[in-house]
Amino acid sequence: MITTANVSNVASNIVATIGETPLVRLDKLFPDSHASFYGKLEAANPSGSLKDRTSIFIVKKALEEGRINRGDTIIESSSGNMALGLAQACIHYGLKLIVVVDPNLNAHTEKLLKTYGARLEYVKTPAKKGGFLAARLNRVQELLQAIPNSFWTNQYGNPNNPLAHHKTIDEIMRDLGGAVDYLFVSTSTCGTLMGYADYIKEHNLGTKVIAVDALGSVLFGGKAAPRLIPGHGAGVQSQFVDTDKFEGHVKVSDLDCIEGCWSLLKKEGILCGGSTGGVIAAIDRYIKYIPNSSNCVFLLADRGERYLDTIYNPDWVLSNFPESEPMLKTSIGW
């Protein structure tokens, strides 16, 4: 008997699987709260993070507009996830990729990028103003001048960055019937944050957006300081931020991020990266302001396997945060 395959649910290629990620109810994370919490599983994207959406959207728009062509070179500064998303997109579209990185790039991500075939440019000295991010951006400009047919995707200022995330918030609103009271968003370029905030304002929704920033980041004021957890915070101001469009912000430390990651793992069985842990710590701090029966959503932004040598390694944690030793015997279960 000959059967015909049903191809209606078969993705045409790997980038076609980006998006439509699951929304997961998280009942164990904040058991004393009378609010409901949901995680948008962006780690389910094919290269493992929400930056798959940003990468593919920016690259597709640049191709459609004739700003790049097959065989050209994409250049970007990244601490990891944007680079991985771009590496996947560049293979699909026949582009070359150069990623400017600094010492905070974790070893697992470095191996992944090399496996994808990306060329890595290492910046080892922070700029006097703006730290490693400013130094990386300076190197991007040098490479653009030196390499013919090169294009900077510019996740820090490209308006297609926030636009890429309108689809994400649309999915969230659809899955919860529009009943989203609070949306907690980790910040770095602030493209995701402002994509959500713009969408909410455009659709006249009542959702309150809370930004989560790193201590030592300058996104919402304060002095720049060294940070060990990559993927959130920034040493230079964002080109996207409009504080009138969201409720406020909460700052978290590196150790807060680590504790949040372990809490998510031990309570919900979900392994995520540092920015997600920071959001969990921020919610724990903000939760007293959340009314009963509220629906709260945050992003499970990327996969935790990339942080097994750092965040999920008790020896690394103790070495870098000796004050964490009393936590080893807590319910988090380090």
C-alpha positions as semicolon CSV with decimal commas, in nm:
position;residue;x (nm);y (nm);z (nm)
1;M;0,000;0,000;0,000
2;I;0,141;0,340;-0,099
3;T;0,073;0,627;0,140
4;T;0,110;0,995;0,071
5;A;0,298;1,203;0,324
6;N;0,110;1,484;0,494
7;V;0,355;1,771;0,457
8;S;0,128;2,042;0,597
9;N;0,314;2,030;0,931
10;V;0,663;1,990;0,784
11;A;0,885;2,298;0,810
12;S;1,039;2,401;0,479
13;N;1,378;2,469;0,640
14;I;1,537;2,526;0,980
15;V;1,466;2,899;1,001
16;A;1,098;2,828;0,938
17;T;1,089;2,665;1,284
18;I;1,173;2,993;1,459
19;G;0,888;3,126;1,672
20;E;0,557;2,979;1,789
21;T;0,734;2,871;2,107
22;P;0,531;2,715;2,391
23;L;0,394;2,914;2,683
24;V;0,452;2,712;3,000
25;R;0,259;2,753;3,325
26;L;0,495;2,773;3,625
27;D;0,301;2,691;3,941
28;K;0,594;2,585;4,160
29;L;0,822;2,884;4,116
30;F;0,641;3,129;4,347
31;P;0,415;2,899;4,553
32;D;0,311;3,166;4,805
33;S;0,180;3,403;4,541
34;H;-0,184;3,417;4,432
35;A;-0,082;3,537;4,086
36;S;-0,028;3,307;3,788
37;F;0,312;3,285;3,618
38;Y;0,393;3,176;3,263
39;G;0,724;3,130;3,085
40;K;0,760;3,179;2,709
41;L;0,997;2,898;2,611
42;E;1,225;3,091;2,374
43;A;1,496;2,833;2,440
44;A;1,293;2,608;2,206
45;N;1,403;2,814;1,905
46;P;1,645;2,613;1,686
47;S;1,971;2,782;1,789
48;G;1,847;2,802;2,145
49;S;1,733;3,155;2,231
50;L;1,499;3,445;2,165
51;K;1,774;3,604;1,952
52;D;1,683;3,361;1,672
53;R;1,386;3,590;1,610
54;T;1,599;3,904;1,605
55;S;1,866;3,752;1,382
56;I;1,642;3,609;1,114
57;F;1,416;3,916;1,102
58;I;1,706;4,160;1,057
59;V;1,883;3,944;0,798
60;K;1,565;3,881;0,596
61;K;1,481;4,252;0,591
62;A;1,834;4,341;0,478
63;L;1,813;4,086;0,195
64;E;1,468;4,206;0,088
65;E;1,590;4,568;0,083
66;G;1,897;4,478;-0,124
67;R;2,137;4,588;0,149
68;I;2,312;4,250;0,143
69;N;2,352;3,973;-0,111
70;R;2,452;3,608;-0,101
71;G;2,826;3,579;-0,027
72;D;2,844;3,907;0,168
73;T;2,985;3,929;0,520
74;I;2,770;3,998;0,827
75;I;2,949;4,162;1,119
76;E;2,806;4,187;1,470
77;S;2,911;4,242;1,830
78;S;2,759;3,983;2,063
79;S;2,801;3,812;2,398
80;G;2,661;3,490;2,255
81;N;2,297;3,435;2,163
82;M;2,265;3,692;1,885
83;A;2,582;3,549;1,735
84;L;2,441;3,196;1,737
85;G;2,118;3,310;1,577
86;L;2,314;3,494;1,308
87;A;2,541;3,195;1,251
88;Q;2,241;2,979;1,174
89;A;2,082;3,246;0,952
90;C;2,407;3,304;0,762
91;I;2,443;2,936;0,676
92;H;2,084;2,932;0,551
93;Y;2,124;3,242;0,334
94;G;2,480;3,180;0,215
95;L;2,645;3,463;0,407
96;K;2,974;3,488;0,594
97;L;2,980;3,590;0,960
98;I;3,229;3,771;1,181
99;V;3,143;3,807;1,549
100;V;3,327;4,049;1,777
101;V;3,344;3,903;2,128
102;D;3,509;3,978;2,462
103;P;3,640;3,766;2,755
104;N;3,289;3,723;2,898
105;L;3,196;3,490;2,612
106;N;3,150;3,150;2,771
107;A;3,352;2,856;2,643
108;H;3,052;2,648;2,531
109;T;2,915;2,929;2,314
110;E;3,261;2,985;2,169
111;K;3,276;2,619;2,062
112;L;2,928;2,640;1,911
113;L;3,015;2,950;1,708
114;K;3,330;2,791;1,571
115;T;3,133;2,479;1,481
116;Y;2,880;2,693;1,291
117;G;3,176;2,839;1,100
118;A;3,171;3,191;1,238
119;R;3,495;3,387;1,248
120;L;3,560;3,529;1,596
121;E;3,733;3,861;1,656
122;Y;3,847;3,893;2,018
123;V;3,852;4,225;2,205
124;K;4,060;4,185;2,519
125;T;4,077;4,540;2,659
126;P;3,769;4,737;2,764
127;A;3,725;5,094;2,644
128;K;3,775;5,362;2,910
129;K;3,414;5,469;2,854
130;G;3,162;5,198;2,782
131;G;3,374;4,898;2,879
132;F;3,391;4,586;2,663
133;L;3,074;4,670;2,471
134;A;3,218;5,001;2,351
135;A;3,544;4,827;2,261
136;R;3,355;4,564;2,061
137;L;3,158;4,829;1,874
138;N;3,478;5,014;1,789
139;R;3,620;4,694;1,644
140;V;3,302;4,642;1,439
141;Q;3,358;4,980;1,275
142;E;3,719;4,892;1,193
143;L;3,612;4,566;1,032
144;L;3,339;4,736;0,827
145;Q;3,601;4,971;0,684
146;A;3,844;4,688;0,607
147;I;3,613;4,422;0,459
148;P;3,437;4,478;0,125
149;N;3,066;4,390;0,097
150;S;3,026;4,377;0,474
151;F;2,711;4,467;0,666
152;W;2,653;4,544;1,033
153;T;2,325;4,396;1,156
154;N;2,350;4,640;1,449
155;Q;2,129;4,480;1,710
156;Y;2,190;4,795;1,920
157;G;2,027;5,042;1,681
158;N;1,854;4,862;1,394
159;P;1,479;4,940;1,417
160;N;1,408;4,587;1,296
161;N;1,532;4,458;1,633
162;P;1,225;4,571;1,832
163;L;0,997;4,498;1,535
164;A;1,114;4,134;1,541
165;H;0,950;4,089;1,881
166;H;0,602;4,207;1,788
167;K;0,538;3,849;1,674
168;T;0,643;3,716;2,017
169;I;0,409;3,938;2,214
170;D;0,134;3,864;1,962
171;E;0,179;3,492;2,036
172;I;0,168;3,556;2,412
173;M;-0,150;3,764;2,388
174;R;-0,315;3,506;2,163
175;D;-0,233;3,216;2,395
176;L;-0,364;3,396;2,704
177;G;-0,659;3,560;2,535
178;G;-0,506;3,903;2,590
179;A;-0,518;3,859;2,969
180;V;-0,159;3,959;3,049
181;D;-0,123;4,189;3,348
182;Y;0,257;4,195;3,388
183;L;0,539;4,125;3,146
184;F;0,893;4,102;3,288
185;V;1,172;4,151;3,033
186;S;1,549;4,127;3,071
187;T;1,733;4,412;2,902
188;S;2,053;4,446;2,702
189;T;2,007;4,615;2,365
190;C;1,648;4,679;2,486
191;G;1,514;4,567;2,150
192;T;1,297;4,296;2,306
193;L;1,178;4,532;2,580
194;M;1,076;4,809;2,342
195;G;0,928;4,567;2,089
196;Y;0,685;4,454;2,356
197;A;0,627;4,803;2,495
198;D;0,558;4,949;2,148
199;Y;0,316;4,667;2,067
200;I;0,129;4,715;2,395
201;K;0,099;5,090;2,339
202;E;-0,007;5,050;1,975
203;H;-0,282;4,805;2,073
204;N;-0,387;5,007;2,378
205;L;-0,337;4,714;2,615
206;G;-0,326;4,740;2,992
207;T;-0,021;4,516;3,037
208;K;0,249;4,659;3,264
209;V;0,602;4,599;3,134
210;I;0,880;4,571;3,393
211;A;1,239;4,590;3,269
212;V;1,505;4,383;3,446
213;D;1,858;4,525;3,435
214;A;2,194;4,422;3,577
215;L;2,375;4,596;3,860
216;G;2,674;4,756;3,693
217;S;2,473;4,832;3,378
218;V;2,414;5,194;3,271
219;L;2,085;5,140;3,085
220;F;1,878;5,313;3,353
221;G;2,145;5,522;3,521
222;G;2,422;5,443;3,765
223;K;2,789;5,378;3,714
224;A;2,928;5,102;3,499
225;A;3,084;4,814;3,693
226;P;3,227;4,472;3,604
227;R;2,972;4,195;3,548
228;L;3,027;3,822;3,502
229;I;2,689;3,704;3,375
230;P;2,658;3,778;3,001
231;G;2,341;3,844;2,808
232;H;2,186;4,127;3,005
233;G;2,280;4,481;3,102
234;A;2,504;4,710;2,898
235;G;2,797;4,946;2,938
236;V;2,647;5,203;2,696
237;Q;2,301;5,358;2,668
238;S;2,038;5,189;2,453
239;Q;1,921;5,360;2,134
240;F;1,574;5,210;2,176
241;V;1,466;5,296;2,530
242;D;1,159;5,512;2,587
243;T;1,084;5,498;2,959
244;D;0,738;5,649;2,907
245;K;0,627;5,324;2,745
246;F;0,692;5,084;3,034
247;E;0,619;5,069;3,405
248;G;0,968;5,069;3,555
249;H;1,277;4,861;3,612
250;V;1,438;4,633;3,870
251;K;1,814;4,580;3,901
252;V;1,964;4,244;3,994
253;S;2,314;4,126;4,078
254;D;2,513;3,845;3,919
255;L;2,447;3,632;4,225
256;D;2,074;3,706;4,197
257;C;2,088;3,565;3,843
258;I;2,262;3,250;3,960
259;E;2,017;3,193;4,242
260;G;1,723;3,250;4,006
261;C;1,858;2,995;3,759
262;W;1,896;2,731;4,027
263;S;1,551;2,807;4,163
264;L;1,394;2,755;3,820
265;L;1,585;2,430;3,773
266;K;1,505;2,281;4,113
267;K;1,141;2,389;4,125
268;E;1,031;2,355;3,762
269;G;1,297;2,134;3,601
270;I;1,388;2,401;3,345
271;L;1,752;2,478;3,264
272;C;1,796;2,837;3,145
273;G;2,065;3,104;3,120
274;G;2,161;3,393;3,343
275;S;1,926;3,660;3,213
276;T;1,627;3,437;3,290
277;G;1,759;3,383;3,641
278;G;1,783;3,759;3,680
279;V;1,419;3,800;3,580
280;I;1,313;3,538;3,836
281;A;1,506;3,724;4,107
282;A;1,343;4,050;3,999
283;I;0,995;3,900;4,014
284;D;1,068;3,766;4,362
285;R;1,158;4,120;4,466
286;Y;0,860;4,280;4,289
287;I;0,600;4,019;4,375
288;K;0,461;4,209;4,675
289;Y;0,327;4,471;4,433
290;I;0,146;4,220;4,211
291;P;-0,230;4,193;4,284
292;N;-0,389;3,853;4,337
293;S;-0,515;3,673;4,024
294;S;-0,276;3,863;3,796
295;N;-0,131;3,687;3,494
296;C;0,246;3,740;3,475
297;V;0,467;3,640;3,181
298;F;0,842;3,631;3,134
299;L;1,082;3,480;2,882
300;L;1,271;3,156;2,928
301;A;1,528;3,325;2,711
302;D;1,793;3,064;2,631
303;R;1,929;2,719;2,710
304;G;2,122;2,658;3,029
305;E;2,361;2,401;2,885
306;R;2,584;2,690;2,778
307;Y;2,638;2,780;3,143
308;L;2,727;2,440;3,290
309;D;3,084;2,554;3,355
310;T;2,974;2,878;3,524
311;I;2,625;2,936;3,665
312;Y;2,560;2,564;3,723
313;N;2,908;2,485;3,853
314;P;2,919;2,526;4,235
315;D;3,298;2,551;4,232
316;W;3,287;2,841;3,984
317;V;3,015;3,011;4,185
318;L;3,208;2,980;4,510
319;S;3,529;3,097;4,345
320;N;3,367;3,413;4,210
321;F;3,110;3,470;4,484
322;P;3,249;3,347;4,818
323;E;2,950;3,504;4,992
324;S;2,731;3,237;4,829
325;E;2,864;2,958;5,053
326;P;2,573;2,972;5,302
327;M;2,335;2,920;5,010
328;L;2,482;2,579;4,933
329;K;2,261;2,421;5,197
330;T;1,943;2,610;5,105
331;S;1,636;2,471;4,933
332;I;1,787;2,574;4,601
333;G;2,009;2,271;4,642
334;W;2,339;2,381;4,495
